[in-house]
Every structure is written in C-alpha cells, then in structure tokens.
Amino acid sequence: MSAYGFAHLRSRRHHTDIIEYLERIQATLDPFSGRFLIHGPPTEVVEGTWPGSMVLIEFPSLAEARAWYDSPAYRNILHLRTDHIEGDVLLIEGVGPDYDPAERATKLRHEAE
C-alpha cells in the first residue's frame, strides 16, 4: 500500500543550502521509488489559514518511506533543510482502494458509546 512523506514547512528562507538540498534530494529518493506529488507553492487556501508550504512524496510502502528517511544518503543532506526551514514532517500510510469513510465512522461511533 502506498505511503507518503508529508511536510508542512512554515518558514521559507532561500539559503544556498536549500538550493543544494533541492539539487540532491531526488537522488536519495530514487532507490526507494519516492516521487514528489506536491512540492511547495502555489497554494490556494479555501478554509482556515496555511502558513508556509506543503511537500508530499509518495512511496510504494511505509517501509520504503522509513528506509528513505533513515538512509545515510538522506541523513547526509537533511541538515541542509533543517538548519534553515522550520516545519513538521510525517510518514503516513495511505488508504487502500476499498477504503470506505462510512466504515470508519461506524467504528468511531462504537468507540464513542
């Protein structure tokens, strides 16, 4: 099942380290079949506020997403981003093709009773 690396980056400082990070990140993703689905602006906020930008990277599985994040190649460049951009990063498994939000609602309703 697909998994995703999601980042909410709240500050955007265009330091030369960020440019180097962008130049090098794809090579760290390739061995884990990671690919960008969303990478920054523009963002159209239709409800609430959204300070910053979003990044969404797809992986074939949560195991591959974790392996990428923990890989020596990515760890070697991670500081180029974290030294200059504040944000949150999550790894999360997607839902399957048969996902039904009504089934989740039923489970939540039973838990609430």
DSSP file (Angstrom, degrees, kcal/mol; ACC not computed):
  #  RESIDUE AA STRUCTURE BP1 BP2  ACC     N-H-->O    O-->H-N    N-H-->O    O-->H-N    TCO  KAPPA ALPHA  PHI   PSI    X-CA   Y-CA   Z-CA
    1    1 A M              0   0    0      0, 0.0    61,-0.3     0, 0.0    95,-0.1   0.000 360.0 360.0 360.0 137.8    0.0    0.0    0.0
    2    2 A S        -     0   0    0     93,-0.2    92,-2.8    59,-0.1     2,-0.3  -0.191 360.0-166.3 -59.6 151.0    1.3    3.5   -0.9
    3    3 A A  E     -AB  59  93A   0     56,-2.2    56,-2.9    90,-0.3     2,-0.4  -0.906   5.8-141.9-135.7 165.1    2.7    5.6    1.9
    4    4 A Y  E     -AB  58  92A   0     88,-3.1    88,-2.5    -2,-0.3     2,-0.6  -0.966  12.9-145.8-136.3 143.7    3.6    9.3    2.0
    5    5 A G  E     -AB  57  91A   0     52,-2.7    52,-2.6    -2,-0.4     2,-0.4  -0.956  30.2-171.0-101.7 119.3    6.1   11.7    3.3
    6    6 A F  E     -AB  56  90A   0     84,-2.9    84,-3.0    -2,-0.6     2,-0.4  -0.941   6.6-174.9-117.3 132.3    4.3   14.9    4.2
    7    7 A A  E     -AB  55  89A   0     48,-2.5    48,-2.1    -2,-0.4     2,-0.6  -0.993  15.7-163.9-128.8 133.2    6.0   18.1    5.2
    8    8 A H  E     -AB  54  88A   0     80,-2.4    80,-2.1    -2,-0.4     2,-0.7  -0.951  17.6-165.5-109.0 107.1    4.5   21.4    6.4
    9    9 A L  E     -AB  53  87A   0     44,-2.4    44,-2.7    -2,-0.6    78,-0.3  -0.849   9.8-177.0-100.9 115.1    7.2   23.9    6.0
   10   10 A R        +     0   0    0     76,-2.2     2,-0.4    -2,-0.7    77,-0.2   0.697  64.8  48.0 -91.1 -20.4    6.4   27.1    7.9
   11   11 A S        -     0   0    0     75,-1.2     2,-0.5    42,-0.1    42,-0.1  -0.938  62.3-160.5-121.8 147.8    9.4   29.2    7.1
   12   12 A R        +     0   0    0     -2,-0.4     2,-0.6    73,-0.1    73,-0.1  -0.785  19.3 163.5-130.5  88.9   10.9   29.8    3.6
   13   13 A R        -     0   0    0     -2,-0.5     2,-1.7    71,-0.3     5,-0.1  -0.929  31.3-144.7-106.3 123.8   14.4   31.1    3.7
   14   14 A H        +     0   0    0     -2,-0.6     2,-0.1     4,-0.1    -2,-0.0  -0.425  36.4 162.4 -89.3  63.2   16.2   30.7    0.4
   15   15 A H    >>  -     0   0    0     -2,-1.7     4,-1.3     1,-0.1     3,-1.0  -0.428  53.6-111.9 -74.8 154.8   19.6   30.0    1.7
   16   16 A T  H 3> S+     0   0    0      1,-0.3     4,-2.1     2,-0.2     5,-0.1   0.792 117.7  64.0 -61.6 -26.4   22.2   28.4   -0.7
   17   17 A D  H 3> S+     0   0    0      2,-0.2     4,-2.6     1,-0.2    -1,-0.3   0.868  99.0  53.7 -63.0 -35.4   22.0   25.2    1.5
   18   18 A I  H <> S+     0   0    0     -3,-1.0     4,-2.5     2,-0.2    -1,-0.2   0.899 106.9  51.0 -66.5 -40.1   18.3   24.9    0.5
   19   19 A I  H  X S+     0   0    0     -4,-1.3     4,-2.0     2,-0.2    -1,-0.2   0.920 111.1  47.9 -62.5 -43.3   19.2   25.1   -3.2
   20   20 A E  H  X S+     0   0    0     -4,-2.1     4,-1.5     2,-0.2    -2,-0.2   0.914 109.6  53.4 -63.0 -42.4   21.8   22.3   -2.6
   21   21 A Y  H  X S+     0   0    0     -4,-2.6     4,-1.9     1,-0.2     3,-0.4   0.929 109.9  47.8 -56.3 -47.3   19.2   20.2   -0.8
   22   22 A L  H  X S+     0   0    0     -4,-2.5     4,-0.5     1,-0.2    -1,-0.2   0.868 110.0  52.5 -63.5 -37.3   16.8   20.5   -3.7
   23   23 A E  H  < S+     0   0    0     -4,-2.0    -1,-0.2     1,-0.2    -2,-0.2   0.799 119.3  34.9 -67.3 -28.0   19.6   19.6   -6.2
   24   24 A R  H >X S+     0   0    0     -4,-1.5     4,-0.8    -3,-0.4     3,-0.5   0.635  94.2  82.7-104.0 -16.6   20.4   16.5   -4.2
   25   25 A I  H >X S+     0   0    0     -4,-1.9     4,-1.4     1,-0.2     3,-1.1   0.873  83.8  59.8 -65.4 -39.1   17.1   15.1   -2.8
   26   26 A Q  H 3X S+     0   0    0     -4,-0.5     4,-2.3     1,-0.3     3,-0.3   0.878 100.3  56.8 -59.4 -36.7   15.9   13.2   -5.8
   27   27 A A  H <4 S+     0   0    0     -3,-0.5    -1,-0.3     1,-0.2    -2,-0.2   0.807 106.7  50.3 -63.7 -28.0   19.0   11.0   -5.8
   28   28 A T  H << S+     0   0    0     -3,-1.1    -1,-0.2    -4,-0.8    -2,-0.2   0.783 112.5  47.3 -78.5 -26.4   18.1   10.0   -2.2
   29   29 A L  H ><>S+     0   0    0     -4,-1.4     5,-2.0    -3,-0.3     3,-1.9   0.835  94.6  75.0 -80.3 -35.6   14.5    9.2   -3.3
   30   30 A D  G ><5S+     0   0    0     -4,-2.3     3,-1.7     1,-0.3    -1,-0.1   0.843  90.3  53.9 -52.6 -45.1   15.3    7.1   -6.4
   31   31 A P  G 3 5S+     0   0    0      0, 0.0    -1,-0.3     0, 0.0    -2,-0.1   0.706 114.8  43.2 -65.1 -15.4   16.5    3.9   -4.6
   32   32 A F  G < 5S-     0   0    0     -3,-1.9    -2,-0.2    -4,-0.2    36,-0.1   0.207 113.8-115.0-112.3  12.5   13.2    3.9   -2.6
   33   33 A S  T < 5 +     0   0    0     -3,-1.7     2,-0.3    -4,-0.2    -3,-0.2   0.815  58.7 162.9  56.3  34.7   10.9    4.7   -5.6
   34   34 A G      < +     0   0    0     -5,-2.0     2,-0.3    -8,-0.1    -1,-0.2  -0.621  12.9 179.5 -83.6 142.3   10.0    8.0   -4.0
   35   35 A R  E     -C   58   0A   0     23,-2.0    23,-3.0    -2,-0.3     2,-0.3  -0.999  30.1-111.5-145.7 141.9    8.4   10.7   -6.1
   36   36 A F  E     +C   57   0A   0     -2,-0.3    21,-0.3    21,-0.2     3,-0.1  -0.506  31.1 169.6 -70.5 131.7    7.1   14.2   -5.5
   37   37 A L  E    S+     0   0A   0     19,-3.6     2,-0.4     1,-0.5    20,-0.2   0.677  77.8  16.0-104.9 -36.3    3.4   14.7   -5.8
   38   38 A I  E     +C   56   0A   0     18,-1.8    18,-2.6     0, 0.0    -1,-0.5  -0.998  63.3 178.0-136.7 137.6    3.3   18.2   -4.3
   39   39 A H  E     -C   55   0A   0     -2,-0.4    16,-0.2     1,-0.4    -3,-0.0  -0.624  51.3 -63.6-146.0  83.9    6.3   20.5   -3.8
   40   40 A G  S    S+     0   0    0     14,-3.7    -1,-0.4    -2,-0.2    13,-0.0  -0.237  78.6  33.9  82.0-164.1    5.6   23.9   -2.4
   41   41 A P        +     0   0    0      0, 0.0     2,-0.1     0, 0.0    -2,-0.1  -0.090  64.6  73.5 -65.3 167.1    3.5   26.8   -3.7
   42   42 A P        +     0   0    0      0, 0.0     2,-0.4     0, 0.0    11,-0.0   0.494  61.4 173.6 -82.2 152.6    1.3   27.9   -5.1
   43   43 A T        -     0   0    0     -2,-0.1     2,-0.7     7,-0.1     7,-0.1  -0.987  22.7-153.9-124.6 131.9   -1.4   27.0   -2.5
   44   44 A E        -     0   0    0     -2,-0.4     2,-0.6    -3,-0.0     0, 0.0  -0.908  13.7-154.8-105.9 106.5   -5.0   28.1   -2.6
   45   45 A V        +     0   0    0     -2,-0.7     3,-0.1     1,-0.2     5,-0.1  -0.720  21.4 169.4 -83.9 118.0   -6.3   28.2    0.9
   46   46 A V        +     0   0    0     -2,-0.6     2,-0.3     1,-0.3    -1,-0.2   0.600  68.4  25.6-105.8 -15.2  -10.1   27.7    0.8
   47   47 A E  S    S-     0   0    0      2,-0.0    -1,-0.3     0, 0.0     0, 0.0  -0.985 116.5 -18.4-145.2 139.1  -10.6   27.2    4.6
   48   48 A G  S    S-     0   0    0     -2,-0.3     2,-0.3    -3,-0.1    -3,-0.0  -0.253  92.1 -57.6  69.4-154.2   -8.6   28.4    7.5
   49   49 A T        -     0   0    0     -3,-0.0    -3,-0.1     2,-0.0    -2,-0.0  -0.908  35.2-163.7-126.9 155.2   -5.1   29.6    7.2
   50   50 A W        -     0   0    0     -2,-0.3     2,-0.7    -7,-0.1    -5,-0.1  -0.757   7.4-165.9-141.4  91.1   -2.0   27.9    5.9
   51   51 A P        -     0   0    0      0, 0.0     2,-0.3     0, 0.0   -40,-0.1  -0.682  62.3  -1.0 -80.2 117.9    1.3   29.5    6.9
   52   52 A G  S    S-     0   0    0     -2,-0.7     2,-0.3   -44,-0.0   -42,-0.2  -0.796  91.3 -61.4 113.0-152.4    4.1   28.1    4.7
   53   53 A S  E     -A    9   0A   0    -44,-2.7   -44,-2.4    -2,-0.3     2,-0.4  -0.861  35.1-126.4-137.5 170.1    4.2   25.4    2.1
   54   54 A M  E     -A    8   0A   0     -2,-0.3   -14,-3.7   -46,-0.2     2,-0.4  -0.916  12.7-170.1-123.5 144.7    3.5   21.7    1.6
   55   55 A V  E     -AC   7  39A   0    -48,-2.1   -48,-2.5    -2,-0.4     2,-0.4  -1.000   4.9-175.5-130.6 134.3    5.5   18.8    0.3
   56   56 A L  E     -AC   6  38A   0    -18,-2.6   -19,-3.6    -2,-0.4   -18,-1.8  -0.980   1.1-176.0-133.3 121.3    4.1   15.4   -0.5
   57   57 A I  E     -AC   5  36A   0    -52,-2.6   -52,-2.7    -2,-0.4     2,-0.4  -0.963  15.0-144.3-118.7 131.0    6.3   12.5   -1.6
   58   58 A E  E     -AC   4  35A   0    -23,-3.0   -23,-2.0    -2,-0.4   -54,-0.2  -0.758  17.1-178.6 -97.7 140.2    4.8    9.1   -2.5
   59   59 A F  E     -A    3   0A   0    -56,-2.9   -56,-2.2    -2,-0.4   -26,-0.1  -0.917  38.2-117.1-128.4 157.1    6.5    5.8   -1.8
   60   60 A P  S    S-     0   0    0      0, 0.0     2,-0.3     0, 0.0   -27,-0.1   0.793  94.8  -1.4 -64.2 -26.9    5.4    2.2   -2.6
   61   61 A S  S  > S-     0   0    0    -59,-0.1     4,-1.8     1,-0.1   -58,-0.2  -0.977  70.2-107.6-156.9 165.0    5.1    1.4    1.1
   62   62 A L  H  > S+     0   0    0    -61,-0.3     4,-2.6    -2,-0.3     5,-0.2   0.855 117.9  58.9 -65.5 -34.9    5.6    2.7    4.6
   63   63 A A  H  > S+     0   0    0      1,-0.2     4,-2.4     2,-0.2    -1,-0.2   0.905 107.1  46.2 -61.0 -41.4    8.7    0.5    5.0
   64   64 A E  H  > S+     0   0    0      2,-0.2     4,-2.3     1,-0.2    -1,-0.2   0.867 110.7  52.8 -70.6 -35.4   10.3    2.2    1.9
   65   65 A A  H  X S+     0   0    0     -4,-1.8     4,-2.4     2,-0.2    -2,-0.2   0.934 112.7  44.5 -62.8 -45.2    9.4    5.7    3.2
   66   66 A R  H  X S+     0   0    0     -4,-2.6     4,-2.4     1,-0.2    -2,-0.2   0.912 111.8  52.8 -64.8 -42.2   11.0    4.9    6.6
   67   67 A A  H  X S+     0   0    0     -4,-2.4     4,-0.6    -5,-0.2    -1,-0.2   0.893 110.4  48.3 -61.6 -39.9   14.1    3.4    4.8
   68   68 A W  H >< S+     0   0    0     -4,-2.3     3,-1.2     2,-0.2     6,-0.4   0.959 111.7  48.3 -62.8 -50.7   14.5    6.5    2.7
   69   69 A Y  H 3< S+     0   0    0     -4,-2.4    -2,-0.2     1,-0.3    -1,-0.2   0.860 118.0  41.4 -60.9 -35.5   14.2    8.9    5.7
   70   70 A D  H 3< S+     0   0    0     -4,-2.4    -1,-0.3    -5,-0.2    -2,-0.2   0.480  89.7 119.3 -89.0  -3.5   16.7    6.8    7.7
   71   71 A S  S <X S-     0   0    0     -3,-1.2     4,-2.9    -4,-0.6     5,-0.2  -0.300  71.3-126.2 -66.8 145.6   19.1    6.2    4.7
   72   72 A P  H  > S+     0   0    0      0, 0.0     4,-1.8     0, 0.0    -1,-0.1   0.866 109.9  57.5 -56.7 -36.9   22.6    7.5    5.0
   73   73 A A  H  > S+     0   0    0      2,-0.2     4,-0.6     1,-0.2   -45,-0.1   0.925 112.4  38.7 -63.2 -43.9   22.2    9.4    1.7
   74   74 A Y  H >> S+     0   0    0     -6,-0.4     4,-1.8     1,-0.2     3,-1.2   0.924 113.4  54.6 -73.0 -42.8   19.2   11.4    3.0
   75   75 A R  H 3X S+     0   0    0     -4,-2.9     4,-0.5     1,-0.3    -1,-0.2   0.818 102.0  61.4 -58.5 -29.4   20.6   11.9    6.5
   76   76 A N  H 3< S+     0   0    0     -4,-1.8    -1,-0.3    -5,-0.2    -2,-0.2   0.793 115.8  29.6 -67.9 -28.8   23.7   13.4    4.8
   77   77 A I  H XX S+     0   0    0     -3,-1.2     3,-1.7    -4,-0.6     4,-0.6   0.559  93.5  93.7-107.1 -10.1   21.6   16.2    3.3
   78   78 A L  H >X S+     0   0    0     -4,-1.8     4,-2.3     1,-0.3     3,-1.5   0.861  80.0  59.3 -53.5 -42.1   18.9   16.6    5.9
   79   79 A H  H 3X S+     0   0    0     -4,-0.5     4,-2.1     1,-0.3    -1,-0.3   0.772  91.3  69.8 -61.1 -25.5   20.7   19.3    7.8
   80   80 A L  H <4 S+     0   0    0     -3,-1.7    -1,-0.3     1,-0.2    -2,-0.2   0.847 112.0  30.9 -61.2 -32.2   20.7   21.5    4.7
   81   81 A R  H XX S+     0   0    0     -3,-1.5     4,-2.2    -4,-0.6     3,-1.8   0.901 118.9  50.7 -87.9 -50.7   16.9   21.9    5.1
   82   82 A T  H 3< S+     0   0    0     -4,-2.3    -3,-0.2     1,-0.3    -2,-0.2   0.744 102.7  61.1 -67.3 -23.3   16.5   21.7    8.9
   83   83 A D  T 3< S+     0   0    0     -4,-2.1    -1,-0.3    -5,-0.2    -2,-0.1   0.690 122.0  21.8 -70.9 -16.8   19.2   24.3    9.5
   84   84 A H  T <4 S+     0   0    0     -3,-1.8     2,-0.4     1,-0.2   -71,-0.3   0.557 115.8  57.8-130.2 -13.4   17.1   26.9    7.6
   85   85 A I     <  -     0   0    0     -4,-2.2     2,-0.4   -73,-0.1    -1,-0.2  -0.985  62.7-148.1-129.8 127.2   13.5   25.8    7.4
   86   86 A E        +     0   0    0     -2,-0.4   -76,-2.2    -3,-0.1   -75,-1.2  -0.727  43.7 116.0 -87.7 138.1   11.1   25.2   10.4
   87   87 A G  E     -B    9   0A   0     -2,-0.4     2,-0.4   -78,-0.3   -78,-0.2  -0.991  56.6 -96.0-178.7-177.7    8.5   22.6    9.8
   88   88 A D  E     -B    8   0A   0    -80,-2.1   -80,-2.4    -2,-0.3     2,-0.4  -0.952  27.0-164.5-121.9 141.0    6.9   19.3   10.6
   89   89 A V  E     -B    7   0A   0     -2,-0.4     2,-0.3   -82,-0.2   -82,-0.2  -0.993   9.0-179.5-129.4 133.8    7.5   16.0    8.7
   90   90 A L  E     -B    6   0A   0    -84,-3.0   -84,-2.9    -2,-0.4     2,-0.5  -0.956  20.7-149.4-130.4 149.2    5.3   12.9    8.9
   91   91 A L  E     +B    5   0A   0     -2,-0.3     2,-0.4   -86,-0.2   -86,-0.2  -0.986  30.7 171.6-112.6 129.6    5.4    9.5    7.3
   92   92 A I  E     -B    4   0A   0    -88,-2.5   -88,-3.1    -2,-0.5     2,-0.3  -0.999  31.6-123.7-145.4 140.1    1.9    8.0    6.9
   93   93 A E  E     -B    3   0A   0     -2,-0.4   -90,-0.3   -90,-0.2   -91,-0.1  -0.612  30.2-131.4 -82.2 141.1    0.4    5.0    5.2
   94   94 A G        -     0   0    0    -92,-2.8     2,-0.3    -2,-0.3    -1,-0.1  -0.180  24.6 -98.9 -79.1 178.3   -2.3    5.7    2.6
   95   95 A V        -     0   0    0      1,-0.1   -93,-0.2     4,-0.0    -1,-0.1  -0.711  37.7-111.3 -98.4 154.2   -5.7    4.0    2.4
   96   96 A G    >   -     0   0    0     -2,-0.3     3,-1.6     1,-0.1    -1,-0.1  -0.186  33.5 -97.2 -78.4 174.0   -6.4    1.1    0.0
   97   97 A P  T 3  S+     0   0    0      0, 0.0    -1,-0.1     0, 0.0    -2,-0.0   0.703 122.7  54.0 -66.9 -19.6   -8.7    1.2   -3.0
   98   98 A D  T 3  S+     0   0    0      2,-0.0    -2,-0.0     0, 0.0    -3,-0.0   0.279  76.7 140.0 -97.1  11.1  -11.6   -0.3   -1.0
   99   99 A Y    <   -     0   0    0     -3,-1.6     3,-0.1     1,-0.1    -4,-0.0  -0.288  31.0-170.0 -58.9 134.9  -11.5    2.4    1.8
  100  100 A D    >>  -     0   0    0      1,-0.1     4,-1.3     2,-0.0     3,-0.9  -0.953  17.0-159.0-130.4 111.1  -14.9    3.5    2.9
  101  101 A P  H 3> S+     0   0    0      0, 0.0     4,-2.2     0, 0.0     5,-0.1   0.785  93.2  63.7 -61.8 -25.5  -15.2    6.5    5.2
  102  102 A A  H 3> S+     0   0    0      2,-0.2     4,-2.1     1,-0.2     5,-0.1   0.874  99.4  53.4 -65.7 -35.7  -18.6    5.3    6.4
  103  103 A E  H <> S+     0   0    0     -3,-0.9     4,-2.1     2,-0.2    -1,-0.2   0.898 108.4  49.7 -64.3 -39.8  -17.0    2.2    7.9
  104  104 A R  H  X S+     0   0    0     -4,-1.3     4,-2.6     1,-0.2    -2,-0.2   0.906 108.4  53.1 -64.1 -40.8  -14.6    4.4    9.8
  105  105 A A  H  X S+     0   0    0     -4,-2.2     4,-2.6     1,-0.2    -2,-0.2   0.902 107.1  52.2 -60.8 -40.7  -17.5    6.5   11.1
  106  106 A T  H  X S+     0   0    0     -4,-2.1     4,-2.1     2,-0.2    -1,-0.2   0.925 110.2  48.0 -61.8 -45.0  -19.2    3.3   12.3
  107  107 A K  H  X S+     0   0    0     -4,-2.1     4,-2.1     1,-0.2    -2,-0.2   0.915 112.8  48.3 -61.8 -43.5  -16.0    2.3   14.2
  108  108 A L  H  X S+     0   0    0     -4,-2.6     4,-1.9     1,-0.2    -2,-0.2   0.888 109.2  53.5 -64.6 -38.7  -15.7    5.8   15.7
  109  109 A R  H  X S+     0   0    0     -4,-2.6     4,-0.9     1,-0.2    -1,-0.2   0.912 110.0  47.6 -62.4 -42.4  -19.4    5.7   16.7
  110  110 A H  H  < S+     0   0    0     -4,-2.1     3,-0.4     1,-0.2    -1,-0.2   0.876 110.7  51.6 -67.0 -37.3  -18.9    2.4   18.5
  111  111 A E  H  < S+     0   0    0     -4,-2.1    -1,-0.2     1,-0.2    -2,-0.2   0.839 107.9  52.9 -66.7 -32.5  -15.8    3.7   20.3
  112  112 A A  H  <        0   0    0     -4,-1.9    -1,-0.2     1,-0.2    -2,-0.2   0.699 360.0 360.0 -76.5 -19.4  -17.7    6.8   21.5
  113  113 A E     <        0   0    0     -4,-0.9    -1,-0.2    -3,-0.4    -2,-0.2   0.477 360.0 360.0 -79.5 360.0  -20.6    4.7   23.0
